[in-house]
Amino acid sequence: MRLALMGTFVLVACGGSPADMGGGDDTGGDEGSNGATADAPSSTAASCDGRTAQPLDATWNIMVGQTMRTAKVHVPASYDPSKRTPVVVDIHGRTQNADGEMALSLSKPKSDAEGFIVIYPQSGVSPTAWNSGSCCDPASTNHVDDTGFFKKLLDEAEARLCVDTDRVYMMGMSNGAYQSHRMACELADRVAAVGPVAGLLLFSGCAPSRPVPIMMINGTADNLSQYQYVSSGVNTWKSKNGCTTSMQTFQKGDTTCITYGGCTDGADVVQCTVQDGGHQWPGGGTELPFLGKKSNELNATNALWDFFVAHPRS
């Protein structure tokens, strides 16, 4: 376990290899824009009858077992309750919170510009963490049912909002990235694509019900989500998605992206690498202190949204 001071609080992520992050619960039972918009046709046929206009910003309370969980929800001003709208679930890191993730990723102004709903789930433990498999305490060691929370969160979104269920996406930072990996493994029937930033695949029971497109962004000098273990996750997703080709699809300054294509159902696997990059959100609104270099050559939020637009659930 590695610790790095961040101002007046501590951010903790798991160091070492995915295989030796011991103590976690791997069973689900216990937690650059290209101008694309959210107006692409949807194959979702169910009616949105009865949906009403929503406040631009709200906090939802969701009961999971005997525990009340919360999430912050932003609906763009352009939202039409009769029109199917994409959803991005943006997941904070360990010791962080929904507001911090909002400021880090800047996905809220992006949702206004592109017309998608963005949801910021809040961890239910202190210090905040998600049960992403072999990380992170105290959620993993206490077998917190975060998978159940995310299922109920999506249920709530579909009940309240006119959701395009073929365009539900998840992304996150650090432990939030670990969690987006796990949700691709366990909620492939509901999540179209995922975008982990500064994260690793730490869930050993990964058996998605369908190939899931994934775009991973990592720095080579990240001392928390160590780069030497990134290839394990890349290779796992390439194998699960049946990818057969590779090509460089982005290069600017310190950042290079490789796309592994020829995948089943178009489920591309993209790996973006920031040379000498630290435990940061590239192009983000804040820089995490003492956690290495933050690059602005790639805007992670813009790049992930472009990837999501190109990868609805098939």
Summary of the structure (lengths in Angstrom):
residues: 314
radius of gyration: 17.8
end to end distance: 38.6
largest distance: 51.0
contacts: 1171
relative contact order: 0.16
helix: 24%
strand: 26%
